[in-house]
Amino acid sequence: MTFSAEAFKAKAQELGFNLAGVTRAVPSPTLAAYEKWVEAGMHGSMGYMARPDRVARRRDLTVILPGARSLAVVGLDYRSFDVPETRLRDPARGRIASYAWGLDYHDILTPRLEKLAAWLGAQQHRVYVDTGAILERSHAQQAGLGFIGKNTMLIHPRRGSTFFLGEIISDLEFDAYDEPSTPQATMCGSCTRCLRACPTNAFPRPHVLDARRCISYLTIEHKGSIDTELRPLMGNWVFGCDVCQDVCPFQRFAQLTPEHAFQPSNLDRAAPPLLDLLALAEAGFQARFYGSPIYRIKRERLVRNACVAAGNWGDPQAVLLLEQLLRDESPLVREHAMWALQQISA
Protein backbone atom coordinates (compact mmCIF):
# COMPACT_ATOMS: atom_id res chain seq x y z
CA MET A 1 0.00 0.00 0.00
CA THR A 2 1.29 3.45 -0.90
CA PHE A 3 0.31 6.84 0.54
CA SER A 4 -0.53 9.92 -1.49
CA ALA A 5 2.28 12.48 -1.42
CA GLU A 6 -0.16 15.22 -2.43
CA ALA A 7 -2.52 14.32 0.40
CA PHE A 8 0.39 14.51 2.84
CA LYS A 9 1.37 17.96 1.58
CA ALA A 10 -2.20 19.22 1.81
CA LYS A 11 -2.46 17.98 5.40
CA ALA A 12 0.88 19.53 6.27
CA GLN A 13 -0.35 22.87 4.94
CA GLU A 14 -3.58 22.49 6.92
CA LEU A 15 -1.49 22.06 10.08
CA GLY A 16 0.34 25.30 9.35
CA PHE A 17 3.53 24.16 7.65
CA ASN A 18 4.69 26.35 4.78
CA LEU A 19 6.77 23.71 2.99
CA ALA A 20 6.48 19.94 2.63
CA GLY A 21 8.15 17.22 0.61
CA VAL A 22 8.94 13.52 0.66
CA THR A 23 12.10 11.63 -0.11
CA ARG A 24 13.29 8.07 0.27
CA ALA A 25 14.98 6.95 3.48
CA VAL A 26 18.40 6.59 1.91
CA PRO A 27 21.76 8.03 3.00
CA SER A 28 22.32 11.73 2.44
CA PRO A 29 24.37 12.63 -0.65
CA THR A 30 26.50 14.85 1.60
CA LEU A 31 27.36 12.03 4.00
CA ALA A 32 31.02 11.86 2.91
CA ALA A 33 31.42 15.63 3.37
CA TYR A 34 29.96 15.36 6.88
CA GLU A 35 32.39 12.58 7.80
CA LYS A 36 35.35 14.65 6.52
CA TRP A 37 34.06 17.61 8.53
CA VAL A 38 34.03 15.53 11.69
CA GLU A 39 37.49 14.10 10.95
CA ALA A 40 38.80 17.66 10.64
CA GLY A 41 37.47 18.45 14.13
CA MET A 42 35.26 21.26 12.88
CA HIS A 43 32.42 20.12 15.13
CA GLY A 44 34.36 21.55 18.08
CA SER A 45 33.07 20.47 21.46
CA MET A 46 29.86 19.00 20.01
CA GLY A 47 31.02 15.47 20.74
CA TYR A 48 27.63 13.99 19.91
CA MET A 49 28.24 14.88 16.25
CA ALA A 50 31.11 12.40 16.12
CA ARG A 51 29.77 9.61 18.33
CA PRO A 52 29.98 6.27 16.46
CA ASP A 53 26.31 5.47 17.13
CA ARG A 54 25.26 8.84 15.72
CA VAL A 55 27.49 8.43 12.68
CA ALA A 56 25.93 5.01 12.10
CA ARG A 57 22.44 6.56 12.12
CA ARG A 58 23.41 9.15 9.55
CA ARG A 59 24.85 6.41 7.34
CA ASP A 60 21.73 4.26 7.54
CA LEU A 61 18.29 5.54 8.60
CA THR A 62 17.13 1.98 9.30
CA VAL A 63 19.41 2.06 12.34
CA ILE A 64 17.06 4.73 13.67
CA LEU A 65 13.89 3.00 12.49
CA PRO A 66 14.04 -0.59 11.25
CA GLY A 67 12.09 -0.82 8.02
CA ALA A 68 12.31 2.92 7.32
CA ARG A 69 11.21 3.66 3.76
CA SER A 70 10.53 7.37 3.61
CA LEU A 71 11.39 10.72 5.06
CA ALA A 72 8.64 13.35 5.10
CA VAL A 73 10.09 16.83 5.57
CA VAL A 74 8.25 20.02 6.48
CA GLY A 75 9.24 23.65 6.90
CA LEU A 76 7.75 26.52 8.91
CA ASP A 77 8.75 30.17 8.43
CA TYR A 78 9.90 32.07 11.49
CA ARG A 79 10.70 35.55 10.13
CA SER A 80 8.72 38.11 12.10
CA PHE A 81 8.58 41.89 11.76
CA ASP A 82 11.75 43.82 11.09
CA VAL A 83 13.33 45.18 14.25
CA PRO A 84 15.16 48.48 13.58
CA GLU A 85 18.83 47.92 12.84
CA THR A 86 19.72 50.77 15.18
CA ARG A 87 18.34 48.72 18.05
CA LEU A 88 19.89 45.45 16.96
CA ARG A 89 23.33 46.99 16.47
CA ASP A 90 23.22 49.10 19.62
CA PRO A 91 26.37 47.95 21.51
CA ALA A 92 24.54 48.54 24.81
CA ARG A 93 22.18 45.71 23.88
CA GLY A 94 22.74 41.98 23.49
CA ARG A 95 21.65 40.76 20.11
CA ILE A 96 19.61 37.54 19.78
CA ALA A 97 19.21 35.51 16.57
CA SER A 98 15.77 36.06 15.07
CA TYR A 99 14.68 32.44 15.36
CA ALA A 100 14.78 32.80 19.16
CA TRP A 101 12.69 35.97 19.49
CA GLY A 102 9.54 34.03 20.31
CA LEU A 103 8.69 30.66 21.84
CA ASP A 104 10.81 27.54 21.49
CA TYR A 105 10.20 26.09 18.02
CA HIS A 106 10.53 22.53 19.32
CA ASP A 107 7.37 23.10 21.37
CA ILE A 108 5.51 24.41 18.32
CA LEU A 109 6.62 21.97 15.61
CA THR A 110 6.82 18.67 17.52
CA PRO A 111 3.11 18.34 18.46
CA ARG A 112 2.10 19.20 14.90
CA LEU A 113 4.50 16.63 13.51
CA GLU A 114 3.11 13.99 15.85
CA LYS A 115 -0.40 14.91 14.72
CA LEU A 116 0.71 14.67 11.10
CA ALA A 117 2.37 11.30 11.74
CA ALA A 118 -0.79 9.99 13.42
CA TRP A 119 -2.83 11.15 10.42
CA LEU A 120 -0.45 9.29 8.09
CA GLY A 121 -1.12 6.14 10.07
CA ALA A 122 2.39 4.74 9.78
CA GLN A 123 2.90 1.58 11.80
CA GLN A 124 6.34 2.84 12.80
CA HIS A 125 7.65 6.38 12.79
CA ARG A 126 10.09 8.80 14.43
CA VAL A 127 9.60 12.55 14.62
CA TYR A 128 12.54 14.97 14.71
CA VAL A 129 12.82 18.73 15.08
CA ASP A 130 16.51 19.55 15.00
CA THR A 131 17.12 16.65 17.38
CA GLY A 132 17.84 13.51 15.39
CA ALA A 133 21.10 12.12 14.09
CA ILE A 134 20.23 12.88 10.47
CA LEU A 135 21.61 15.40 7.99
CA GLU A 136 18.29 17.20 7.82
CA ARG A 137 19.21 20.03 5.48
CA SER A 138 20.56 17.61 2.92
CA HIS A 139 17.48 15.38 3.19
CA ALA A 140 15.28 18.47 2.90
CA GLN A 141 17.11 19.41 -0.29
CA GLN A 142 16.39 15.95 -1.68
CA ALA A 143 12.72 16.47 -0.74
CA GLY A 144 12.60 19.63 -2.85
CA LEU A 145 12.61 22.22 -0.05
CA GLY A 146 15.57 24.21 -1.35
CA PHE A 147 19.30 24.13 -2.01
CA ILE A 148 22.33 24.25 0.28
CA GLY A 149 23.98 27.66 0.20
CA LYS A 150 27.64 28.47 0.62
CA ASN A 151 26.77 29.37 4.23
CA THR A 152 25.60 25.72 4.69
CA MET A 153 22.01 26.89 5.21
CA LEU A 154 19.06 25.38 3.36
CA ILE A 155 17.75 28.16 1.10
CA HIS A 156 14.42 28.11 -0.66
CA PRO A 157 14.63 30.08 -3.93
CA ARG A 158 11.39 31.95 -3.13
CA ARG A 159 11.50 32.00 0.70
CA GLY A 160 15.10 32.50 1.76
CA SER A 161 16.41 30.48 4.70
CA THR A 162 14.45 31.69 7.72
CA PHE A 163 12.37 28.56 8.30
CA PHE A 164 12.52 25.63 10.68
CA LEU A 165 12.66 22.02 9.56
CA GLY A 166 10.91 18.95 10.90
CA GLU A 167 11.01 15.33 9.78
CA ILE A 168 8.96 12.15 10.02
CA ILE A 169 10.86 8.94 9.35
CA SER A 170 8.37 6.16 8.67
CA ASP A 171 7.83 2.74 7.15
CA LEU A 172 5.35 4.20 4.63
CA GLU A 173 5.78 4.13 0.88
CA PHE A 174 4.56 7.18 -1.03
CA ASP A 175 3.11 7.16 -4.52
CA ALA A 176 5.57 9.85 -5.60
CA TYR A 177 8.83 11.22 -4.28
CA ASP A 178 10.12 14.73 -4.73
CA GLU A 179 13.29 15.74 -6.52
CA PRO A 180 15.65 18.58 -5.59
CA SER A 181 14.01 21.89 -6.48
CA THR A 182 16.97 22.99 -8.59
CA PRO A 183 18.94 20.91 -11.09
CA GLN A 184 22.21 22.24 -9.70
CA ALA A 185 23.40 21.55 -6.16
CA THR A 186 23.38 25.26 -5.33
CA MET A 187 22.06 28.52 -6.79
CA CYS A 188 24.70 30.72 -5.16
CA GLY A 189 26.62 31.21 -8.37
CA SER A 190 29.67 33.43 -7.83
CA CYS A 191 28.15 35.20 -4.80
CA THR A 192 30.29 35.08 -1.64
CA ARG A 193 28.51 37.69 0.49
CA CYS A 194 27.93 35.29 3.38
CA LEU A 195 31.54 34.14 3.44
CA ARG A 196 32.89 37.69 3.42
CA ALA A 197 30.42 39.00 5.99
CA CYS A 198 31.13 36.41 8.69
CA PRO A 199 32.67 38.36 11.62
CA THR A 200 34.86 35.46 12.74
CA ASN A 201 35.82 34.02 9.33
CA ALA A 202 34.10 30.75 10.16
CA PHE A 203 33.97 29.56 6.53
CA PRO A 204 37.32 28.12 5.42
CA ARG A 205 35.75 27.55 2.00
CA PRO A 206 32.27 27.60 0.45
CA HIS A 207 29.82 25.07 1.93
CA VAL A 208 32.11 24.34 4.89
CA LEU A 209 31.51 25.87 8.32
CA ASP A 210 34.16 25.58 11.01
CA ALA A 211 31.86 25.53 14.03
CA ARG A 212 34.77 26.36 16.32
CA ARG A 213 34.71 29.91 14.94
CA CYS A 214 30.96 30.30 14.46
CA ILE A 215 29.21 32.81 16.73
CA SER A 216 26.10 30.62 16.92
CA TYR A 217 28.21 27.71 18.12
CA LEU A 218 30.21 29.84 20.54
CA THR A 219 27.14 31.41 22.16
CA ILE A 220 24.87 28.35 22.18
CA GLU A 221 26.56 24.98 21.78
CA HIS A 222 29.95 25.65 23.33
CA LYS A 223 29.79 25.18 27.09
CA GLY A 224 33.28 26.27 28.05
CA SER A 225 35.50 29.31 27.81
CA ILE A 226 35.32 31.29 24.58
CA ASP A 227 38.65 31.77 22.81
CA THR A 228 40.01 35.19 23.77
CA GLU A 229 41.00 35.84 20.14
CA LEU A 230 37.39 35.40 19.04
CA ARG A 231 35.68 37.43 21.77
CA PRO A 232 36.37 40.86 20.21
CA LEU A 233 34.92 39.62 16.91
CA MET A 234 31.57 38.63 18.41
CA GLY A 235 30.20 42.16 18.73
CA ASN A 236 27.00 42.26 20.75
CA TRP A 237 25.69 38.79 19.86
CA VAL A 238 24.59 36.92 22.99
CA PHE A 239 22.55 34.10 21.44
CA GLY A 240 23.16 32.88 17.92
CA CYS A 241 23.96 34.95 14.85
CA ASP A 242 22.06 35.98 11.70
CA VAL A 243 24.84 37.60 9.69
CA CYS A 244 25.34 34.95 6.98
CA GLN A 245 21.58 34.76 6.42
CA ASP A 246 20.90 38.50 6.53
CA VAL A 247 23.36 39.29 3.73
CA CYS A 248 22.09 36.53 1.43
CA PRO A 249 20.34 37.93 -1.68
CA PHE A 250 17.65 35.25 -1.40
CA GLN A 251 16.56 36.73 1.92
CA ARG A 252 14.69 39.42 0.02
CA PHE A 253 12.11 36.71 -0.68
CA ALA A 254 11.74 35.68 2.97
CA GLN A 255 8.11 35.40 4.04
CA LEU A 256 6.67 36.81 7.24
CA THR A 257 5.57 33.99 9.49
CA PRO A 258 1.88 33.57 10.28
CA GLU A 259 2.87 32.04 13.62
CA HIS A 260 2.24 34.40 16.52
CA ALA A 261 4.38 32.11 18.70
CA PHE A 262 7.50 33.26 16.85
CA GLN A 263 6.76 36.96 17.24
CA PRO A 264 8.70 38.79 19.98
CA SER A 265 6.44 40.02 22.77
CA ASN A 266 8.46 43.25 22.76
CA LEU A 267 11.61 44.61 21.13
CA ASP A 268 13.72 43.66 24.14
CA ARG A 269 13.22 40.01 23.20
CA ALA A 270 15.31 40.72 20.10
CA ALA A 271 17.94 42.92 21.76
CA PRO A 272 17.75 43.12 25.56
CA PRO A 273 19.85 45.71 27.40
CA LEU A 274 23.19 44.21 28.41
CA LEU A 275 22.87 45.67 31.88
CA ASP A 276 19.70 43.63 32.35
CA LEU A 277 21.46 40.44 31.28
CA LEU A 278 24.48 41.06 33.49
CA ALA A 279 22.17 41.52 36.47
CA LEU A 280 20.28 38.26 35.92
CA ALA A 281 20.11 35.89 38.87
CA GLU A 282 18.83 32.35 38.35
CA ALA A 283 15.24 33.18 39.27
CA GLY A 284 15.21 36.18 36.97
CA PHE A 285 16.64 34.15 34.11
CA GLN A 286 13.98 31.48 34.47
CA ALA A 287 11.16 34.00 34.72
CA ARG A 288 12.35 35.92 31.67
CA PHE A 289 13.33 33.12 29.29
CA TYR A 290 11.27 30.07 30.20
CA GLY A 291 9.63 28.73 27.04
CA SER A 292 12.20 30.44 24.81
CA PRO A 293 15.06 28.73 22.91
CA ILE A 294 17.39 30.80 25.13
CA TYR A 295 16.26 28.84 28.17
CA ARG A 296 18.19 25.76 27.05
CA ILE A 297 21.62 27.39 27.38
CA LYS A 298 20.87 28.25 31.01
CA ARG A 299 21.81 31.38 32.90
CA GLU A 300 25.56 30.65 33.10
CA ARG A 301 26.16 30.68 29.36
CA LEU A 302 23.87 33.63 28.69
CA VAL A 303 25.66 35.76 31.29
CA ARG A 304 29.02 34.55 29.92
CA ASN A 305 27.93 35.80 26.50
CA ALA A 306 26.68 39.07 27.95
CA CYS A 307 30.09 39.62 29.57
CA VAL A 308 31.77 39.27 26.17
CA ALA A 309 29.31 41.71 24.63
CA ALA A 310 29.86 44.12 27.52
CA GLY A 311 33.61 43.96 26.98
CA ASN A 312 33.06 44.80 23.32
CA TRP A 313 30.70 47.63 24.29
CA GLY A 314 33.45 49.07 26.48
CA ASP A 315 31.20 51.37 28.47
CA PRO A 316 31.96 52.07 32.17
CA GLN A 317 28.24 51.68 32.91
CA ALA A 318 28.83 47.93 32.98
CA VAL A 319 31.70 48.03 35.48
CA LEU A 320 29.70 47.72 38.70
CA LEU A 321 27.73 44.71 37.47
CA LEU A 322 30.84 43.06 36.08
CA GLU A 323 32.64 43.54 39.38
CA GLN A 324 29.74 41.85 41.13
CA LEU A 325 30.03 38.95 38.67
CA LEU A 326 33.63 38.45 39.79
CA ARG A 327 32.03 36.84 42.84
CA ASP A 328 29.60 34.72 40.82
CA GLU A 329 29.44 31.04 41.76
CA SER A 330 30.32 30.11 38.18
CA PRO A 331 34.07 30.13 37.32
CA LEU A 332 33.04 30.53 33.68
CA VAL A 333 31.14 33.73 34.41
CA ARG A 334 33.93 35.07 36.62
CA GLU A 335 36.53 34.54 33.90
CA HIS A 336 34.53 36.35 31.23
CA ALA A 337 33.59 39.16 33.61
CA MET A 338 37.28 39.74 34.32
CA TRP A 339 38.03 39.85 30.60
CA ALA A 340 35.25 42.38 30.05
CA LEU A 341 36.59 44.61 32.82
CA GLN A 342 40.04 44.48 31.28
CA GLN A 343 38.58 45.52 27.93
CA ILE A 344 36.76 48.46 29.47
CA SER A 345 39.80 49.67 31.37
CA ALA A 346 42.20 49.23 28.45
C-alpha positions as CSV (number, residue, x, y, z in Angstrom):
1,M,0.0,0.0,0.0
2,T,1.3,3.5,-0.9
3,F,0.3,6.8,0.5
4,S,-0.5,9.9,-1.5
5,A,2.3,12.5,-1.4
6,E,-0.2,15.2,-2.4
7,A,-2.5,14.3,0.4
8,F,0.4,14.5,2.8
9,K,1.4,18.0,1.6
10,A,-2.2,19.2,1.8
11,K,-2.5,18.0,5.4
12,A,0.9,19.5,6.3
13,Q,-0.4,22.9,4.9
14,E,-3.6,22.5,6.9
15,L,-1.5,22.1,10.1
16,G,0.3,25.3,9.4
17,F,3.5,24.2,7.7
18,N,4.7,26.3,4.8
19,L,6.8,23.7,3.0
20,A,6.5,19.9,2.6
21,G,8.1,17.2,0.6
22,V,8.9,13.5,0.7
23,T,12.1,11.6,-0.1
24,R,13.3,8.1,0.3
25,A,15.0,7.0,3.5
26,V,18.4,6.6,1.9
27,P,21.8,8.0,3.0
28,S,22.3,11.7,2.4
29,P,24.4,12.6,-0.7
30,T,26.5,14.9,1.6
31,L,27.4,12.0,4.0
32,A,31.0,11.9,2.9
33,A,31.4,15.6,3.4
34,Y,30.0,15.4,6.9
35,E,32.4,12.6,7.8
36,K,35.4,14.6,6.5
37,W,34.1,17.6,8.5
38,V,34.0,15.5,11.7
39,E,37.5,14.1,11.0
40,A,38.8,17.7,10.6
41,G,37.5,18.5,14.1
42,M,35.3,21.3,12.9
43,H,32.4,20.1,15.1
44,G,34.4,21.6,18.1
45,S,33.1,20.5,21.5
46,M,29.9,19.0,20.0
47,G,31.0,15.5,20.7
48,Y,27.6,14.0,19.9
49,M,28.2,14.9,16.2
50,A,31.1,12.4,16.1
51,R,29.8,9.6,18.3
52,P,30.0,6.3,16.5
53,D,26.3,5.5,17.1
54,R,25.3,8.8,15.7
55,V,27.5,8.4,12.7
56,A,25.9,5.0,12.1
57,R,22.4,6.6,12.1
58,R,23.4,9.1,9.5
59,R,24.8,6.4,7.3
60,D,21.7,4.3,7.5
61,L,18.3,5.5,8.6
62,T,17.1,2.0,9.3
63,V,19.4,2.1,12.3
64,I,17.1,4.7,13.7
65,L,13.9,3.0,12.5
66,P,14.0,-0.6,11.2
67,G,12.1,-0.8,8.0
68,A,12.3,2.9,7.3
69,R,11.2,3.7,3.8
70,S,10.5,7.4,3.6
71,L,11.4,10.7,5.1
72,A,8.6,13.3,5.1
73,V,10.1,16.8,5.6
74,V,8.2,20.0,6.5
75,G,9.2,23.7,6.9
76,L,7.8,26.5,8.9
77,D,8.7,30.2,8.4
78,Y,9.9,32.1,11.5
79,R,10.7,35.5,10.1
80,S,8.7,38.1,12.1
81,F,8.6,41.9,11.8
82,D,11.8,43.8,11.1
83,V,13.3,45.2,14.3
84,P,15.2,48.5,13.6
85,E,18.8,47.9,12.8
86,T,19.7,50.8,15.2
87,R,18.3,48.7,18.0
88,L,19.9,45.4,17.0
89,R,23.3,47.0,16.5
90,D,23.2,49.1,19.6
91,P,26.4,48.0,21.5
92,A,24.5,48.5,24.8
93,R,22.2,45.7,23.9
94,G,22.7,42.0,23.5
95,R,21.6,40.8,20.1
96,I,19.6,37.5,19.8
97,A,19.2,35.5,16.6
98,S,15.8,36.1,15.1
99,Y,14.7,32.4,15.4
100,A,14.8,32.8,19.2
101,W,12.7,36.0,19.5
102,G,9.5,34.0,20.3
103,L,8.7,30.7,21.8
104,D,10.8,27.5,21.5
105,Y,10.2,26.1,18.0
106,H,10.5,22.5,19.3
107,D,7.4,23.1,21.4
108,I,5.5,24.4,18.3
109,L,6.6,22.0,15.6
110,T,6.8,18.7,17.5
111,P,3.1,18.3,18.5
112,R,2.1,19.2,14.9
113,L,4.5,16.6,13.5
114,E,3.1,14.0,15.8
115,K,-0.4,14.9,14.7
116,L,0.7,14.7,11.1
117,A,2.4,11.3,11.7
118,A,-0.8,10.0,13.4
119,W,-2.8,11.2,10.4
120,L,-0.5,9.3,8.1
121,G,-1.1,6.1,10.1
122,A,2.4,4.7,9.8
123,Q,2.9,1.6,11.8
124,Q,6.3,2.8,12.8
125,H,7.7,6.4,12.8
126,R,10.1,8.8,14.4
127,V,9.6,12.6,14.6
128,Y,12.5,15.0,14.7
129,V,12.8,18.7,15.1
130,D,16.5,19.6,15.0
131,T,17.1,16.6,17.4
132,G,17.8,13.5,15.4
133,A,21.1,12.1,14.1
134,I,20.2,12.9,10.5
135,L,21.6,15.4,8.0
136,E,18.3,17.2,7.8
137,R,19.2,20.0,5.5
138,S,20.6,17.6,2.9
139,H,17.5,15.4,3.2
140,A,15.3,18.5,2.9
141,Q,17.1,19.4,-0.3
142,Q,16.4,15.9,-1.7
143,A,12.7,16.5,-0.7
144,G,12.6,19.6,-2.8
145,L,12.6,22.2,-0.1
146,G,15.6,24.2,-1.3
147,F,19.3,24.1,-2.0
148,I,22.3,24.3,0.3
149,G,24.0,27.7,0.2
150,K,27.6,28.5,0.6
151,N,26.8,29.4,4.2
152,T,25.6,25.7,4.7
153,M,22.0,26.9,5.2
154,L,19.1,25.4,3.4
155,I,17.8,28.2,1.1
156,H,14.4,28.1,-0.7
157,P,14.6,30.1,-3.9
158,R,11.4,32.0,-3.1
159,R,11.5,32.0,0.7
160,G,15.1,32.5,1.8
161,S,16.4,30.5,4.7
162,T,14.4,31.7,7.7
163,F,12.4,28.6,8.3
164,F,12.5,25.6,10.7
165,L,12.7,22.0,9.6
166,G,10.9,18.9,10.9
167,E,11.0,15.3,9.8
168,I,9.0,12.2,10.0
169,I,10.9,8.9,9.4
170,S,8.4,6.2,8.7
171,D,7.8,2.7,7.1
172,L,5.3,4.2,4.6
173,E,5.8,4.1,0.9
174,F,4.6,7.2,-1.0
175,D,3.1,7.2,-4.5
176,A,5.6,9.8,-5.6
177,Y,8.8,11.2,-4.3
178,D,10.1,14.7,-4.7
179,E,13.3,15.7,-6.5
180,P,15.7,18.6,-5.6
181,S,14.0,21.9,-6.5
182,T,17.0,23.0,-8.6
183,P,18.9,20.9,-11.1
184,Q,22.2,22.2,-9.7
185,A,23.4,21.5,-6.2
186,T,23.4,25.3,-5.3
187,M,22.1,28.5,-6.8
188,C,24.7,30.7,-5.2
189,G,26.6,31.2,-8.4
190,S,29.7,33.4,-7.8
191,C,28.2,35.2,-4.8
192,T,30.3,35.1,-1.6
193,R,28.5,37.7,0.5
194,C,27.9,35.3,3.4
195,L,31.5,34.1,3.4
196,R,32.9,37.7,3.4
197,A,30.4,39.0,6.0
198,C,31.1,36.4,8.7
199,P,32.7,38.4,11.6
200,T,34.9,35.5,12.7
201,N,35.8,34.0,9.3
202,A,34.1,30.7,10.2
203,F,34.0,29.6,6.5
204,P,37.3,28.1,5.4
205,R,35.8,27.6,2.0
206,P,32.3,27.6,0.5
207,H,29.8,25.1,1.9
208,V,32.1,24.3,4.9
209,L,31.5,25.9,8.3
210,D,34.2,25.6,11.0
211,A,31.9,25.5,14.0
212,R,34.8,26.4,16.3
213,R,34.7,29.9,14.9
214,C,31.0,30.3,14.5
215,I,29.2,32.8,16.7
216,S,26.1,30.6,16.9
217,Y,28.2,27.7,18.1
218,L,30.2,29.8,20.5
219,T,27.1,31.4,22.2
220,I,24.9,28.4,22.2
221,E,26.6,25.0,21.8
222,H,29.9,25.7,23.3
223,K,29.8,25.2,27.1
224,G,33.3,26.3,28.1
225,S,35.5,29.3,27.8
226,I,35.3,31.3,24.6
227,D,38.7,31.8,22.8
228,T,40.0,35.2,23.8
229,E,41.0,35.8,20.1
230,L,37.4,35.4,19.0
231,R,35.7,37.4,21.8
232,P,36.4,40.9,20.2
233,L,34.9,39.6,16.9
234,M,31.6,38.6,18.4
235,G,30.2,42.2,18.7
236,N,27.0,42.3,20.7
237,W,25.7,38.8,19.9
238,V,24.6,36.9,23.0
239,F,22.6,34.1,21.4
240,G,23.2,32.9,17.9
241,C,24.0,34.9,14.9
242,D,22.1,36.0,11.7
243,V,24.8,37.6,9.7
244,C,25.3,35.0,7.0
245,Q,21.6,34.8,6.4
246,D,20.9,38.5,6.5
247,V,23.4,39.3,3.7
248,C,22.1,36.5,1.4
249,P,20.3,37.9,-1.7
250,F,17.6,35.2,-1.4
251,Q,16.6,36.7,1.9
252,R,14.7,39.4,0.0
253,F,12.1,36.7,-0.7
254,A,11.7,35.7,3.0
255,Q,8.1,35.4,4.0
256,L,6.7,36.8,7.2
257,T,5.6,34.0,9.5
258,P,1.9,33.6,10.3
259,E,2.9,32.0,13.6
260,H,2.2,34.4,16.5
261,A,4.4,32.1,18.7
262,F,7.5,33.3,16.9
263,Q,6.8,37.0,17.2
264,P,8.7,38.8,20.0
265,S,6.4,40.0,22.8
266,N,8.5,43.3,22.8
267,L,11.6,44.6,21.1
268,D,13.7,43.7,24.1
269,R,13.2,40.0,23.2
270,A,15.3,40.7,20.1
271,A,17.9,42.9,21.8
272,P,17.7,43.1,25.6
273,P,19.9,45.7,27.4
274,L,23.2,44.2,28.4
275,L,22.9,45.7,31.9
276,D,19.7,43.6,32.4
277,L,21.5,40.4,31.3
278,L,24.5,41.1,33.5
279,A,22.2,41.5,36.5
280,L,20.3,38.3,35.9
281,A,20.1,35.9,38.9
282,E,18.8,32.3,38.3
283,A,15.2,33.2,39.3
284,G,15.2,36.2,37.0
285,F,16.6,34.1,34.1
286,Q,14.0,31.5,34.5
287,A,11.2,34.0,34.7
288,R,12.3,35.9,31.7
289,F,13.3,33.1,29.3
290,Y,11.3,30.1,30.2
291,G,9.6,28.7,27.0
292,S,12.2,30.4,24.8
293,P,15.1,28.7,22.9
294,I,17.4,30.8,25.1
295,Y,16.3,28.8,28.2
296,R,18.2,25.8,27.0
297,I,21.6,27.4,27.4
298,K,20.9,28.3,31.0
299,R,21.8,31.4,32.9
300,E,25.6,30.6,33.1
301,R,26.2,30.7,29.4
302,L,23.9,33.6,28.7
303,V,25.7,35.8,31.3
304,R,29.0,34.5,29.9
305,N,27.9,35.8,26.5
306,A,26.7,39.1,28.0
307,C,30.1,39.6,29.6
308,V,31.8,39.3,26.2
309,A,29.3,41.7,24.6
310,A,29.9,44.1,27.5
311,G,33.6,44.0,27.0
312,N,33.1,44.8,23.3
313,W,30.7,47.6,24.3
314,G,33.4,49.1,26.5
315,D,31.2,51.4,28.5
316,P,32.0,52.1,32.2
317,Q,28.2,51.7,32.9
318,A,28.8,47.9,33.0
319,V,31.7,48.0,35.5
320,L,29.7,47.7,38.7
321,L,27.7,44.7,37.5
322,L,30.8,43.1,36.1
323,E,32.6,43.5,39.4
324,Q,29.7,41.8,41.1
325,L,30.0,39.0,38.7
326,L,33.6,38.5,39.8
327,R,32.0,36.8,42.8
328,D,29.6,34.7,40.8
329,E,29.4,31.0,41.8
330,S,30.3,30.1,38.2
331,P,34.1,30.1,37.3
332,L,33.0,30.5,33.7
333,V,31.1,33.7,34.4
334,R,33.9,35.1,36.6
335,E,36.5,34.5,33.9
336,H,34.5,36.3,31.2
337,A,33.6,39.2,33.6
338,M,37.3,39.7,34.3
339,W,38.0,39.9,30.6
340,A,35.2,42.4,30.0
341,L,36.6,44.6,32.8
342,Q,40.0,44.5,31.3
343,Q,38.6,45.5,27.9
344,I,36.8,48.5,29.5
345,S,39.8,49.7,31.4
346,A,42.2,49.2,28.4
